[in-house]
Amino acid sequence: MIARPDKETISAISTPIGVGAMGIVRVSGPQAISIGSRVLGKNLSKLEPRKALYGFVRDPETGNLIDEVVFIIYHAPSSYTGEDMLEIFTHGGLVAPREVLQVLLKNGVRLAERGEFARRGFLNNKMDLVKAQGIIDVVDARSQKALFTSVYRLKGEASETVVSLKKKLEQILVSLEATVDFPEEVDEEIKVVTELYRVAEEMELLLKGMETSRRLRQGLKVVIIGKTNVGKSSLYNALLQEERAIVTSIPGTTRDVLESQLEYQGYPILIYDTAGIRATSDEIETISISRTRQAVKGADMVLLVIDASIPLEEEDEEFFYDLKEKGGLIILNKIDLPEKIDRERILSYGFSLLETSARMGSGIDNILIKVVEMAFVSNLDLMLSEREANYLGEVLKHIRGAVENISTLDIVGHHLREGVTELRKILGEEPIINLTEEIFKNFCVGK
């Protein structure tokens, strides 16, 4: 259990341990200024806050000089945590930040737990849970788009979206009261239904972006499949613009699933090269084919590679089930060679089809453009966490319940009040046992 913010003074290293120009050690709590004064040998309460100051950290017990530092003082409530805070900028590396932290620990601070700084900020009303999730998203961002979308949370725009929805439901509740007081007002009932439909549309739009949110966080999983020797590994290398997979004319060269990440137009894409699937008695190749099947199960979409220089074969068509199941594209490879494929037959199945010469590097951008277009919602306003999506889903259920029971005003009121409660949970305004603990455990120490 994390301590209440007014009980103890905490500290942690906020930068990754390792080689670098500097490290940052944070201190927060009621004794931050007095303990800082002790180890820096200055009366920090008399120094100007929110300004970079120069000094030395010493061990008060031994007098040993620990490091030459820059430090910044923050007075409550104008800090990240809402408490008195001190940030000490040490030299980088393994030793300097660690030794500064050790001196602070010897002088009365406690080592912070994961996310404890942010949690104190939440408890002191410096942020809501939507913004707290934004901090996690920024730190964990795997691409430019993930970063840009996450920053909206830090600016408070995501919170404003949720607050706006909450206010709309509350206003509908007010209109509902008017309907109760004046039951002959048919216009009010129509107005309530109309407004409920509008709010439902907004929420459905937000929830449609859930898959995009997940893909921005984790990366879009694209698995390259096809029979042996159609150029899967060549396509893999061409997409990555580097030689990651071994390419030979010998069927069955790829024996394991290879994974690499690329970023295209700001979107994170995980590309998987797989072993070709064919009938075989080779034990190792059989294992490879099994791993290919596992990779396909976990895919967001597949790229089915077909050799355009030979006629379509039954082995190619066996992959059409995976394409229908997962969605994706057919890639006609080897278009630099004389074409023998029956395109019309492929198109008759209703699949999207693109062409490339992976060996020559042609058509690669078109593939990536189409992948991004198919997989990501371009106008994503709020990158939802799974927790937030679950709550929004519950709100939507209550709105639909209200519409279905519009003639029974007590039931409508119940659904709307429950919907408001779910939105309050997203913001952290509604107490939920262990919820904040779980959210802030996802932070690193020092955040």
C-alpha angles and dihedrals in degrees: 000000000000114000122249111266095243095055109064142019112237136196139184142160107263099192128070114269111247145067113338144119096267148355130219124219116191127204124187135172144063094306097043094106097042094046090045090052090053097052096038095045093230134104097248093186089070096048125093112266126226091027129111108250131185128231150118130266113224133178102247090206098055102017089232116155109239106179147333106248149173116223140187126206123211123190122210130291094018098073141086091265098034088242133095106289140186126195117196118196108206132178112279130249131076102294111043099058091041094052093047089052091048091054090051091049090051089053100055112285124121123226108258121240125229111300093355095133092052091042091055088050089054093048089049092051095249090127141002125231092265091060091042089056087050091060090054091047094051092050092046096041111137097188146020093263092050090051095047093048091047093051089063086068092053091051088054095244093121091051089050089056092055093042089051091053090048092051091050092054090046090051090050088053088055090051088049091056088055089053090052092049093045107029092174090067100102091169091064092055091051090048091052092051092047092051092047091054090051093051090046090054091052091051094046088053091052092048091049086066092058094097091047089050091054092046092049089052100042103021128253109280109223116179121197111217138173143113121297122292098013094119103266094143091045089054090047091054092044092052090050093040090226139082103260101140127053111247122201137147089245111106114237097028093137107075102168139034110267120204130196135161126227132175119222122183086343095306122121114233126183110206120201124196112202140191116266114255119235139132107282141160092204107116095210093047089049089056089048091053090050089054090050089056091051091050091052091052090057095043126115089204140348135227108214108204117207125182106240092194093071133047119273110271134203088248089062093050091052087072093057090088090060090048092052092045098048104022123229142118141302110232115203103208132192094038087153086075126070107286121240101159121116101234094180091058091053093046090051088071090061097242125146110248132200130174133221146160099221090186091056094037095236123145095016096121091051090056093051093045090053093046092054092045092052098042108039135059103228099206099050108161099178126028100216125213117218089252092054093045090053091053093046089050089055091049090052091051090053092049090052089047089053093051092048091052098038093134091057103066097187091058091046090052091049092052093048094049090049089049091053089049091054091051090049088055090057090054093043093244092121116067112240121181112251093349097115090042091056094046096050093046085071090065123090120246108274095037 
